């Protein structure tokens, strides 16, 4: 059995309807591993989300306020 062995080979082998899904998953995968290379950024992101989960929205602007 032969399988595609590179990202470009996988892209070429996928049916057109699945390529967009593949690109989204690939971006998510690369983003995850890129953050693993920078634990300082990953930890800062985690701290930001923890603040938001606790209801602390200081320093944030609601998206609807940006249009004003």
C-alpha positions as CSV (number, residue, x, y, z in Angstrom):
1,X,0.0,0.0,0.0
2,X,1.3,3.4,-0.9
3,X,0.3,6.6,0.9
4,X,1.2,10.2,0.2
5,X,4.2,11.1,2.2
6,X,4.4,15.0,2.0
7,X,1.9,17.8,2.6
8,X,2.0,18.6,-1.1
9,X,1.3,14.9,-2.0
10,X,-1.7,14.8,0.4
11,X,-3.1,18.0,-1.1
12,X,-2.8,16.6,-4.6
13,X,-4.4,13.3,-3.6
14,X,-7.4,14.8,-1.9
15,X,-10.7,15.3,-3.6
16,X,-11.5,19.0,-4.2
17,X,-14.2,19.0,-1.6
18,X,-11.8,18.0,1.2
19,X,-9.0,20.4,0.4
20,X,-10.4,23.3,2.4
21,X,-10.9,21.1,5.4
22,X,-7.3,19.8,5.1
23,X,-5.9,23.4,4.9
24,X,-7.9,24.4,8.1
25,X,-6.6,21.3,10.0
26,X,-3.1,21.9,8.8
27,X,-3.1,25.5,10.0
28,X,-4.4,24.4,13.4
29,X,-1.8,21.7,13.6
30,X,1.1,24.0,12.6
31,X,-0.2,26.7,15.0
32,X,-0.2,24.2,17.9
33,X,3.3,23.1,17.3
34,X,4.6,26.6,16.7
35,X,3.3,27.5,20.1
36,X,5.2,24.5,21.6
37,X,8.4,26.2,20.3
38,X,7.6,29.3,22.4
39,X,6.3,28.3,25.8
40,X,6.5,31.9,26.9
41,X,3.8,32.9,24.4
42,X,1.8,29.7,25.1
43,X,1.8,30.6,28.9
44,X,0.9,34.2,28.2
45,X,-2.1,33.0,26.1
46,X,-3.1,30.6,28.8
47,X,-3.0,33.3,31.4
48,X,-5.1,35.6,29.2
49,X,-7.8,33.0,28.8
50,X,-7.8,32.2,32.5
51,X,-8.4,35.9,33.2
52,X,-11.3,36.0,30.8
53,X,-12.8,32.8,32.2
54,X,-12.7,34.5,35.6
55,X,-14.6,37.5,34.2
56,X,-11.7,39.9,34.0
57,X,-12.1,41.8,30.7
58,X,-9.9,44.7,31.6
59,X,-7.7,45.8,28.7
60,X,-10.1,44.2,26.1
61,X,-12.3,46.0,23.6
62,X,-15.6,44.4,22.4
63,X,-15.6,43.8,18.7
64,X,-18.8,45.8,18.2
65,X,-17.1,48.9,19.8
66,X,-14.4,48.9,17.1
67,X,-16.9,50.1,14.4
68,X,-17.7,53.3,16.4
